[in-house]
């Protein structure tokens, strides 16, 4: 493979100079064309980019994936870099180049076009996808802490590695993938983004890095649960070839063995809802086997038909003569395994020497972003809740920031019918509480042990002190795990 770094570096200078960033393209398109593009309608965007400026030409070529006039872009460098080809007096894209952002511009991702030249409109098995909703979710989930050694497992076009290199330039990054084409495009993404020194290794799961240790392992793996019988197409960007959700289970149970103390594994995953077994038990068993602090969050669930339709559209099989047979194959695949639904969500593990705290839950509502800014705080709460014991009276707690109290009852009533503590940020949880918890939330500031505070609440409410302490011991662990109280 020719060394493309020099032409890619020159292309990067052109992209940067034109303002080809997410903000730049968003401002260029405006809300109407931008909204239409989010629905995969490009006509308004084509109308908004017909002025011929460098930014408009690059947006048409690499974002909208249409030919542009040869005199509007640096033809020689684009061709040498393998990003485009020339036909008479126009330039056609060979690859998709999209800008990435976090709190600002971080770099570029190089991936395959929606329709690869010479593919006949069929998605090839080694197709490499670009940045999308899933990769953005993972980038926002990754913990905000400095790390020395990072593994991007199943890097694809290198999105996560680019984000990590931008946030922590000193980190040593290793990126792996089973797809050689993905590694080639990831190398191009790194060169376009100024990522230097990243190590690329080919192989499945953890095989390329056995015996190594990392501070952080991130993965947007091929988690799609699809039929894998003879004659079934397999797309390496989304399907592992392993049965069911086995690939995600293996990451959860095996990746922690490659972590340094205090290190994290963070991934997106699909998991099966199997008739007769709560999904929380199935996926929770993975976490228990990992031996780590674990936070597993289900963000969405689809029934088998919805799921099949989603991924048949994704691989452009909808509308083909084979569509009905493929649809039948997916449904039969799920029926044989008693699958009632497929969950999607995120998993965070943290290697700890103490008693691990594990939480498996469903959060469908919007949460404060980026989650990575407070994911360690969530894990700390789980660990603290697990350690909370009969010695709670000597413990020191404080009410978390951003907690408000709501009282619900009839107008003019002396006492509320219900008291609710609500988080105004982060995960936006709400908890119905009694007078003891509400009283503690008002006085716990991290300076006094619980015992005298509980005695004072008992005196104010007229409740026996032993009853107040027993009640606190029962309810506080869950409120600590939920993030309403913290151990300083």
Secondary structure as the mmCIF struct_conf table of DSSP 4:
data_model
#
loop_
_struct_conf.conf_type_id
_struct_conf.id
_struct_conf.beg_label_comp_id
_struct_conf.beg_label_asym_id
_struct_conf.beg_label_seq_id
_struct_conf.end_label_comp_id
_struct_conf.end_label_asym_id
_struct_conf.end_label_seq_id
HELX_RH_AL_P HELX_RH_AL_P1 UNK A 5 UNK A 18
TURN_TY1_P TURN_TY1_P1 UNK A 19 UNK A 19
BEND BEND1 UNK A 21 UNK A 21
HELX_RH_AL_P HELX_RH_AL_P2 UNK A 22 UNK A 38
TURN_TY1_P TURN_TY1_P2 UNK A 39 UNK A 40
HELX_RH_AL_P HELX_RH_AL_P3 UNK A 43 UNK A 48
TURN_TY1_P TURN_TY1_P3 UNK A 49 UNK A 49
BEND BEND2 UNK A 51 UNK A 51
HELX_RH_AL_P HELX_RH_AL_P4 UNK A 54 UNK A 58
HELX_RH_PI_P HELX_RH_PI_P1 UNK A 59 UNK A 63
BEND BEND3 UNK A 64 UNK A 64
STRN STRN1 UNK A 68 UNK A 69
HELX_RH_3T_P HELX_RH_3T_P1 UNK A 70 UNK A 72
BEND BEND4 UNK A 73 UNK A 73
HELX_RH_AL_P HELX_RH_AL_P5 UNK A 75 UNK A 80
TURN_TY1_P TURN_TY1_P4 UNK A 81 UNK A 82
BEND BEND5 UNK A 83 UNK A 83
STRN STRN2 UNK A 84 UNK A 87
TURN_TY1_P TURN_TY1_P5 UNK A 88 UNK A 89
STRN STRN3 UNK A 90 UNK A 93
BEND BEND6 UNK A 94 UNK A 95
STRN STRN4 UNK A 96 UNK A 101
BEND BEND7 UNK A 102 UNK A 104
STRN STRN5 UNK A 105 UNK A 111
BEND BEND8 UNK A 114 UNK A 115
TURN_TY1_P TURN_TY1_P6 UNK A 117 UNK A 118
BEND BEND9 UNK A 119 UNK A 119
TURN_TY1_P TURN_TY1_P7 UNK A 120 UNK A 121
HELX_LH_PP_P HELX_LH_PP_P1 UNK A 122 UNK A 124
TURN_TY1_P TURN_TY1_P8 UNK A 125 UNK A 126
HELX_RH_AL_P HELX_RH_AL_P6 UNK A 133 UNK A 141
BEND BEND10 UNK A 142 UNK A 142
BEND BEND11 UNK A 145 UNK A 145
BEND BEND12 UNK A 148 UNK A 148
STRN STRN6 UNK A 149 UNK A 153
TURN_TY1_P TURN_TY1_P9 UNK A 154 UNK A 154
TURN_TY1_P TURN_TY1_P10 UNK A 156 UNK A 158
HELX_RH_AL_P HELX_RH_AL_P7 UNK A 159 UNK A 167
TURN_TY1_P TURN_TY1_P11 UNK A 169 UNK A 170
BEND BEND13 UNK A 171 UNK A 171
STRN STRN7 UNK A 172 UNK A 177
BEND BEND14 UNK A 178 UNK A 178
HELX_RH_AL_P HELX_RH_AL_P8 UNK A 180 UNK A 193
TURN_TY1_P TURN_TY1_P12 UNK A 194 UNK A 194
BEND BEND15 UNK A 197 UNK A 197
STRN STRN8 UNK A 199 UNK A 202
BEND BEND16 UNK A 204 UNK A 204
TURN_TY1_P TURN_TY1_P13 UNK A 205 UNK A 206
HELX_RH_3T_P HELX_RH_3T_P2 UNK A 207 UNK A 209
TURN_TY1_P TURN_TY1_P14 UNK A 210 UNK A 211
STRN STRN9 UNK A 214 UNK A 220
STRN STRN10 UNK A 223 UNK A 223
BEND BEND17 UNK A 229 UNK A 229
TURN_TY1_P TURN_TY1_P15 UNK A 230 UNK A 231
TURN_TY1_P TURN_TY1_P16 UNK A 236 UNK A 238
STRN STRN11 UNK A 239 UNK A 239
BEND BEND18 UNK A 241 UNK A 243
TURN_TY1_P TURN_TY1_P17 UNK A 244 UNK A 245
HELX_RH_AL_P HELX_RH_AL_P9 UNK A 246 UNK A 254
HELX_RH_3T_P HELX_RH_3T_P3 UNK A 255 UNK A 258
STRN STRN12 UNK A 259 UNK A 274
TURN_TY1_P TURN_TY1_P18 UNK A 275 UNK A 276
STRN STRN13 UNK A 277 UNK A 277
HELX_RH_AL_P HELX_RH_AL_P10 UNK A 279 UNK A 290
TURN_TY1_P TURN_TY1_P19 UNK A 291 UNK A 291
BEND BEND19 UNK A 292 UNK A 292
STRN STRN14 UNK A 293 UNK A 302
HELX_RH_AL_P HELX_RH_AL_P11 UNK A 304 UNK A 314
TURN_TY1_P TURN_TY1_P20 UNK A 315 UNK A 316
TURN_TY1_P TURN_TY1_P21 UNK A 318 UNK A 319
BEND BEND20 UNK A 320 UNK A 320
TURN_TY1_P TURN_TY1_P22 UNK A 321 UNK A 322
HELX_RH_AL_P HELX_RH_AL_P12 UNK A 323 UNK A 336
TURN_TY1_P TURN_TY1_P23 UNK A 337 UNK A 338
STRN STRN15 UNK A 339 UNK A 350
BEND BEND21 UNK A 353 UNK A 354
HELX_LH_PP_P HELX_LH_PP_P2 UNK A 355 UNK A 357
STRN STRN16 UNK A 358 UNK A 362
BEND BEND22 UNK A 365 UNK A 365
BEND BEND23 UNK A 369 UNK A 369
HELX_RH_3T_P HELX_RH_3T_P4 UNK A 371 UNK A 373
TURN_TY1_P TURN_TY1_P24 UNK A 374 UNK A 374
HELX_RH_AL_P HELX_RH_AL_P13 UNK A 375 UNK A 387
HELX_RH_3T_P HELX_RH_3T_P5 UNK A 390 UNK A 394
STRN STRN17 UNK A 396 UNK A 399
HELX_LH_PP_P HELX_LH_PP_P3 UNK A 400 UNK A 400
TURN_TY1_P TURN_TY1_P25 UNK A 401 UNK A 402
STRN STRN18 UNK A 403 UNK A 408
BEND BEND24 UNK A 410 UNK A 410
TURN_TY1_P TURN_TY1_P26 UNK A 411 UNK A 412
BEND BEND25 UNK A 414 UNK A 415
BEND BEND26 UNK A 417 UNK A 417
STRN STRN19 UNK A 418 UNK A 423
BEND BEND27 UNK A 424 UNK A 425
TURN_TY1_P TURN_TY1_P27 UNK A 426 UNK A 427
STRN STRN20 UNK A 430 UNK A 433
HELX_RH_AL_P HELX_RH_AL_P14 UNK A 435 UNK A 443
STRN STRN21 UNK A 445 UNK A 449
HELX_RH_AL_P HELX_RH_AL_P15 UNK A 450 UNK A 461
TURN_TY1_P TURN_TY1_P28 UNK A 462 UNK A 462
HELX_RH_AL_P HELX_RH_AL_P16 UNK A 465 UNK A 481
TURN_TY1_P TURN_TY1_P29 UNK A 482 UNK A 483
BEND BEND28 UNK A 484 UNK A 484
STRN STRN22 UNK A 485 UNK A 487
#
